[in-house]
Amino acid sequence: MKTYIVLFIVVALMHTITLVNVTLFNGEWNGIVLLLSTILFSLSIFYFGIEYRASKSRSSKA
């Protein structure tokens, strides 16, 4: 799967979590939403780093 698709899905998921928290729970779960958003952000940075290094090593070999 392309990197930009994975990152787009993560951003969409983060916004959906925030929207559900504000609309359904009236912002009562802010701590949980912040934790989930931070975890998703950290995982996307990790994924992007792996893909960037793999892409960089492929281009240097060619």
Secondary structure, DSSP 4 states (H G I P E B T S, - for coil): --HHHHHHHHHHHHHHHHHHHHHHSTTTTHHHHHHHHHHHHHHHHHHHHHHHHHHHHHHHH-
